[in-house]
């Protein structure tokens, strides 16, 4: 049988500290900003949906996803 792992892989010695590259830091910042922007947008949509469902009770049952999000926000409040 062919051996597929080396002793370095098994002991973890292959994990060495690597210097940071400025391009990697810029990419990491861009990813962090995108994640923060997406979280803010998700929160804003959930807030607006909850407000709409409070104002328009006739919309309950029209869209099951909207009902689910509204209920989920209420349970976490």
N, C-alpha and C positions, 0 to 999 in steps of 0.2 A: 504494500500500500504506500502511496506517495505521501510524504509529509508536506502539509500545506502551511504550517506555521513555523516561524523561526523562534529561537529562544528570546530574541528581543521583543517579539510580539507578545509572547507569553508573560514576560516579566514587567512590561510597561516601560522599559528603558528607551523605547523609541520615541516617547513623548518628551521632547525637549522644548525648552522655552525658545520662542522665535521672536525676533524683533518685529515691531509693528511697522507696517508700510504706510506712509501718509495716504496713499490711494485707498488702502483698506479702511482707514479711519474715516475718510470722506464717505465711502460707501456705507459704512456702519451708521454714520450720522444720517444719511439719506434714508436708510431703512428705518431707523428709529423715528424720524420725522413722519414717514409714511404710516408707520404703525400708530403713532399718536394721532395723526390726522384721521385715520380710519376709526379709531376708538371714539374720537370726538364726534364724528359723523354718525356713528352707530348710536351714541347716547342722545344726540340731538333728534334723530329720527324716532327713537323710542319715546322720548319726552313729547314730541309733537303728536305721535300716534296716541299716546295716553290722553293728552289734552283733547284731541279730536273725539276719542271714544267717550270722554266725559261729556262733551258738548252734544254729541249726536248718538244717543242711545239706540236709535233706529239702525245704526250700522252694525250693531252686534249681530253676529251670525252670517254676515255677508262674506267675510273673508276669514277663513279659519286661522291663517297665519297671523293676521292682525289681532284676532281674539287671543291667540296664544301669547303674543308679545305683550299685549295689554295685561293679561293675567299674570305673566311672569314679572312684569314691572311692579304690579301691585303686591305680589308676594314678597318681593325683595325690599319693599319700602318700609 
